[in-house]
Amino acid sequence: EYMDSNKYIEHLVAQLEEQRWNLWRQKLSVARLQREVAQSKSEGAMREKLIHELEEERHLRLESEKRLREVTLESERSRAQMRGLQEQFSRMEETVRNLLQSQGSPGQHGEGTVNIMKVYQEKLSEDSRKCKEGMEKIHTPTDEDSRSESSSTEEEKEKTKLLLERLKALE
C-alpha cells in the first residue's frame, strides 16, 4: 500500500508537471496571439492613415492640375493679347511711316510730325499699360507655376522694351 501510494503521488506529480507545461505553452500561445492581434490593429490603423494620406495627396494633385490649367489658359490669353498689341503696333508704325511720307521731308512739317509722334507714343503707352494690367490680373501661383509665370512676365517686359525701342527708332 505504501508503494502504491508513492507511485500514485509520483503519478500525480508527473501530471502536475505536465499540466504546468501545458499551461505555460497556452500562456505563450495566448501572448503570441495577443501580439498578432495588436500588430493587426496597428497595421489596420497604419493602413487607414496611409489611405487618408493618399486621398489627401490625390486631392492636392487635382488642385495643382486645376491651377496649372487655369494658369496655362491665362498665359494663352496673355500671349494672344500680346500678339494683338504687336500687330496693332505694327499697323501704327506703318501709319506713321505713311503719314511721314505723305507730308514730305521731316523738316517741312516738324511740328505736325512731333504731334503725330506724341499721339503715337501716348497710344503705345496706353497699350503697354493695358498689357501690364492684363498681366497683373494673373494670380500669383505657387512654386513651379510662379517660376514659369515670372519667366513669362520677363518675356513680356522684354517685348515691351523692344516695342519702345522701335518707337524711338521711328522718332
C-alpha positions in Angstrom: 0.0 0.0 0.0 2.8 2.4 0.8 4.4 1.6 -2.6 1.2 2.2 -4.3 0.7 5.5 -2.7 4.3 6.5 -3.6 3.6 5.6 -7.2 0.3 7.4 -7.1 2.0 10.5 -5.7 4.7 10.3 -8.4 2.0 9.8 -10.9 0.1 12.9 -9.6 3.4 15.0 -9.6 4.0 14.0 -13.2 0.5 15.0 -14.1 1.0 18.3 -12.3 4.3 18.9 -14.2 2.6 18.1 -17.4 -0.3 20.5 -16.6 2.3 23.2 -15.7 4.0 22.7 -19.1 0.6 22.8 -20.9 -0.4 25.9 -19.0 3.0 27.5 -19.9 2.5 26.6 -23.6 -1.0 28.0 -23.5 0.2 31.2 -22.0 2.8 31.5 -24.7 0.2 30.9 -27.3 -2.1 33.5 -25.8 0.7 36.0 -25.7 1.7 35.3 -29.3 -2.0 35.7 -30.4 -2.3 38.9 -28.4 0.8 40.3 -30.2 -0.6 39.3 -33.6 -3.9 40.9 -32.8 -2.1 44.1 -31.6 0.0 44.1 -34.7 -3.0 43.6 -36.9 -4.8 46.5 -35.2 -1.6 48.6 -35.6 -1.4 47.7 -39.3 -5.1 48.5 -39.8 -4.6 51.9 -38.2 -1.5 52.4 -40.3 -3.3 51.3 -43.4 -6.2 53.8 -42.6 -3.6 56.6 -42.1 -1.9 55.7 -45.4 -5.3 55.7 -47.2 -6.1 59.1 -45.7 -2.7 60.5 -46.8 -3.2 59.0 -50.2 -6.6 60.7 -50.6 -5.1 64.0 -49.4 -2.2 63.7 -51.9 -4.7 62.9 -54.7 -6.8 66.0 -53.7 -3.7 68.2 -53.8 -2.6 66.8 -57.1 -6.0 67.5 -58.6 -5.9 71.1 -57.2 -2.5 71.6 -58.7 -3.6 70.3 -62.1 -6.6 72.6 -62.0 -4.4 75.5 -61.1 -2.0 74.6 -63.9 -4.8 74.5 -66.4 -6.0 77.9 -65.2 -2.5 79.4 -65.5 -2.0 77.9 -68.9 -5.3 79.3 -70.2 -4.4 82.7 -68.7 -0.9 82.5 -70.3 -2.5 81.7 -73.7 -4.8 84.7 -73.3 -1.9 86.9 -72.5 0.1 85.7 -75.5 -2.9 86.3 -77.8 -3.3 89.8 -76.3 0.5 90.4 -76.8 0.2 89.3 -80.4 -2.7 91.6 -80.9 -0.8 94.5 -79.4 2.2 93.8 -81.6 0.0 93.7 -84.7 -1.6 96.9 -83.6 1.8 98.4 -83.0 3.0 97.3 -86.5 -0.1 98.9 -88.1 0.5 102.1 -86.1 4.2 102.1 -87.3 3.0 101.7 -90.9 0.5 104.5 -90.4 3.2 106.8 -89.0 5.5 105.9 -91.9 2.8 106.6 -94.4 1.9 109.9 -92.7 5.6 111.0 -92.7 6.0 110.1 -96.4 2.8 111.9 -97.4 3.9 115.0 -95.5 7.2 115.2 -97.3 10.6 115.7 -95.6 10.6 115.8 -91.8 12.0 119.3 -91.8 9.0 120.9 -93.5 6.3 119.8 -91.0 8.3 119.3 -87.9 5.6 120.4 -85.5 3.0 118.2 -87.2 5.4 115.2 -87.0 6.1 115.9 -83.3 2.3 115.9 -82.6 1.8 112.7 -84.5 4.7 111.1 -82.6 3.3 112.3 -79.3 -0.1 110.8 -80.1 1.6 107.7 -81.3 3.7 107.5 -78.1 0.6 108.1 -75.9 -1.3 105.3 -77.7 1.7 103.0 -77.3 2.0 103.9 -73.6 -1.7 103.2 -73.1 -1.4 99.8 -74.9 1.6 99.0 -72.8 -0.2 99.9 -69.6 -3.2 97.7 -70.6 -0.9 94.9 -71.3 0.8 95.3 -67.9 -2.7 95.5 -66.2 -3.7 92.3 -68.0 -0.5 90.6 -66.7 -1.2 91.8 -63.2 -4.6 90.2 -63.2 -3.0 86.8 -63.3 -3.0 85.4 -59.8 0.4 84.6 -58.3 0.8 80.8 -58.5 3.0 78.8 -56.1 6.3 77.0 -56.6 6.8 75.9 -60.2 3.9 77.9 -61.6 5.4 81.1 -60.2 8.8 80.4 -61.9 7.1 79.8 -65.3 5.0 82.9 -64.9 7.9 85.1 -63.9 9.8 84.0 -66.9 6.7 84.7 -69.0 6.5 88.2 -67.3 10.2 88.8 -68.1 9.5 87.8 -71.7 6.6 90.3 -71.8 8.8 93.0 -70.4 11.5 92.3 -73.0 8.8 92.5 -75.7 7.6 95.8 -74.3 11.2 97.1 -74.3 11.6 96.1 -77.9 8.4 97.9 -78.8 9.6 101.1 -77.1 13.0 100.8 -78.9 11.2 100.5 -82.2 9.2 103.7 -81.3 12.4 105.6 -80.5 13.8 104.4 -83.8 10.8 105.8 -85.6 11.1 109.1 -83.8 
